Amino acid sequence: MAHTEAPVDILVRNGKTMADISDDVSRPLESFPTKKCWVCFGASLFALTVWLWSVGNFVVRGQGVLGLNQPSGWGTDITNFVFWVGIGHAGTLISAILFLFRQKWRTAINRSAEAMTIFAVITALTFPLLHTGRPWYAAIWLLPYPNQRELWVNFRSPLLWDVFAVSTYFIISATFWYVGLIPDLATVRDRAKNKVRKMIYTALSMGWRGSNKNWNHYEMAYMILAGISTPLVLSVHTIVSFDFAVGQLPGWHTT
């Protein structure tokens, strides 16, 4: 009986070894930033400056410039919040689902997708703070904490639900992202020549040695976090949609 074997797809071409791949991946961390990196950094810094100017502008002029007025309870801040939460959901959802379905090509995009989630959620969390009109007091209004005045946050407010939902999502996403980094942090640790850098990466890699035991625990933890992240995307965006669904004022939940 004739026997045929399925062709093996070569993932690494041009005769590169694992050491060559480690060199290519680690090179950006071990070399001085290029001109392109500085150009991108400068563009990002300019965008941040524009954002800080706009924040200062509406703090000085008032919330009316963002569309907040009576009877309109939501303004541009909440619109931006929903947008950035959606961007943040996309990254973790893509990475987690591809991992659960064991799609090997996810390794080309998972790190950038997870990093996109982290920064998008951080950006989203700034908008509920700005929505309060006094961001420097927002922690008092949006986070429950014991105090002598016996005041508590308003648990009937959708804005408070957003804080709990997005904070939970951020913690899970950041943990999911960090766990995926541990083997790579160990690689950078082993290549580090500076003592301070080696100490930092030793602490971040959490004693990773690449043993079978390490990989078994890593796979289990990563799978659990992926399983939690996937339904969490749906639940968090459902709570975010409550901003417009449970309005007490007529008209703020209509288009």
Backbone hydrogen bonds, N-H to C=O, Kabsch-Sander energy under -0.5 kcal/mol:
donor,donor_aa,acceptor,acceptor_aa,energy
9,D,7,P,-0.5
10,I,8,V,-0.5
11,L,9,D,-0.6
13,R,11,L,-0.6
16,K,13,R,-1.1
21,I,17,T,-1.9
22,S,18,M,-2.4
23,D,19,A,-2.2
24,D,20,D,-2.2
25,V,21,I,-2.5
26,S,22,S,-2.3
27,R,23,D,-1.4
29,L,26,S,-0.9
30,E,26,S,-1.3
30,E,27,R,-0.6
31,S,27,R,-1.0
38,W,34,T,-1.9
39,V,35,K,-2.4
40,C,36,K,-2.5
41,F,37,C,-2.5
42,G,38,W,-2.6
43,A,39,V,-2.3
44,S,40,C,-2.3
45,L,41,F,-2.5
46,F,42,G,-2.2
47,A,43,A,-2.2
48,L,44,S,-2.3
49,T,45,L,-2.1
50,V,46,F,-2.2
51,W,47,A,-2.1
52,L,48,L,-2.5
53,W,49,T,-2.3
54,S,50,V,-2.2
55,V,51,W,-2.4
56,G,52,L,-2.5
57,N,53,W,-2.1
58,F,54,S,-2.1
59,V,55,V,-2.0
60,V,56,G,-1.9
61,R,57,N,-2.5
62,G,58,F,-2.1
65,V,62,G,-1.2
66,L,63,Q,-1.8
67,G,64,G,-1.5
68,L,63,Q,-1.5
69,N,67,G,-0.6
69,N,72,S,-1.7
73,G,71,P,-0.7
76,T,66,L,-2.5
79,T,75,G,-1.5
80,N,76,T,-2.7
81,F,77,D,-2.3
82,V,78,I,-2.4
83,F,79,T,-2.0
84,W,80,N,-2.5
85,V,81,F,-2.2
86,G,82,V,-2.1
87,I,83,F,-2.0
88,G,84,W,-2.4
89,H,85,V,-2.2
90,A,86,G,-1.6
91,G,87,I,-1.2
92,T,88,G,-1.3
93,L,89,H,-2.4
94,I,90,A,-2.3
95,S,91,G,-2.2
96,A,92,T,-3.2
97,I,93,L,-2.4
98,L,94,I,-2.1
99,F,95,S,-1.6
100,L,96,A,-2.5
101,F,97,I,-2.0
102,R,99,F,-1.5
103,Q,98,L,-2.8
104,K,102,R,-0.8
106,R,103,Q,-1.5
107,T,104,K,-1.5
108,A,105,W,-1.5
109,I,106,R,-1.8
110,N,106,R,-2.9
113,A,109,I,-2.5
114,E,110,N,-2.5
115,A,111,R,-2.2
116,M,112,S,-2.2
117,T,113,A,-1.7
118,I,114,E,-2.0
119,F,115,A,-2.2
120,A,116,M,-2.3
121,V,117,T,-2.6
122,I,118,I,-2.1
123,T,119,F,-2.1
124,A,120,A,-2.5
125,L,121,V,-2.3
126,T,122,I,-0.8
126,T,123,T,-0.8
127,F,123,T,-0.6
127,F,124,A,-1.1
129,L,125,L,-0.9
130,L,126,T,-2.1
131,H,127,F,-2.4
132,T,128,P,-0.9
132,T,129,L,-0.6
133,G,130,L,-1.6
137,Y,134,R,-2.4
138,A,134,R,-0.5
138,A,135,P,-0.9
140,I,137,Y,-1.0
141,W,137,Y,-1.4
142,L,138,A,-2.7
143,L,139,A,-1.4
150,E,147,N,-1.3
155,F,153,V,-1.1
157,S,154,N,-1.8
160,L,157,S,-0.7
161,W,157,S,-1.4
162,D,158,P,-2.1
163,V,159,L,-1.5
164,F,160,L,-2.0
165,A,161,W,-2.7
166,V,162,D,-3.0
167,S,163,V,-2.0
168,T,164,F,-2.1
169,Y,165,A,-2.2
170,F,166,V,-2.5
171,I,167,S,-2.2
172,I,168,T,-2.2
173,S,169,Y,-2.6
174,A,170,F,-2.8
175,T,171,I,-2.2
176,F,172,I,-2.6
177,W,173,S,-2.5
178,Y,174,A,-2.5
179,V,175,T,-2.8
180,G,176,F,-1.5
181,L,177,W,-0.8
181,L,178,Y,-0.7
182,I,178,Y,-0.9
182,I,179,V,-0.8
185,L,181,L,-2.8
186,A,182,I,-2.0
187,T,183,P,-1.6
188,V,184,D,-2.2
189,R,185,L,-2.3
190,D,186,A,-2.2
191,R,187,T,-1.2
192,A,188,V,-1.1
192,A,189,R,-0.6
198,K,194,N,-2.4
199,M,195,K,-2.3
200,I,196,V,-2.2
201,Y,197,R,-2.5
202,T,198,K,-2.0
203,A,199,M,-2.0
204,L,200,I,-2.2
205,S,201,Y,-2.1
206,M,202,T,-0.5
206,M,203,A,-0.8
207,G,202,T,-0.9
208,W,205,S,-1.1
215,W,211,S,-2.4
216,N,212,N,-2.4
217,H,213,K,-2.3
218,Y,214,N,-2.4
219,E,215,W,-2.7
220,M,216,N,-2.1
221,A,217,H,-2.6
222,Y,218,Y,-2.7
223,M,219,E,-2.2
224,I,220,M,-2.3
225,L,221,A,-2.4
226,A,222,Y,-2.1
227,G,223,M,-2.4
228,I,224,I,-2.0
229,S,225,L,-2.5
230,T,226,A,-1.8
232,L,228,I,-1.5
233,V,229,S,-1.5
234,L,230,T,-0.8
235,S,231,P,-2.1
236,V,232,L,-2.7
237,H,233,V,-2.0
238,T,234,L,-1.7
239,I,235,S,-2.0
240,V,236,V,-2.3
241,S,237,H,-1.9
242,F,238,T,-0.8
242,F,239,I,-0.7
243,D,240,V,-1.5
244,F,241,S,-1.5
245,A,241,S,-0.8
246,V,242,F,-1.9
252,W,249,L,-1.3
254,T,251,G,-1.1
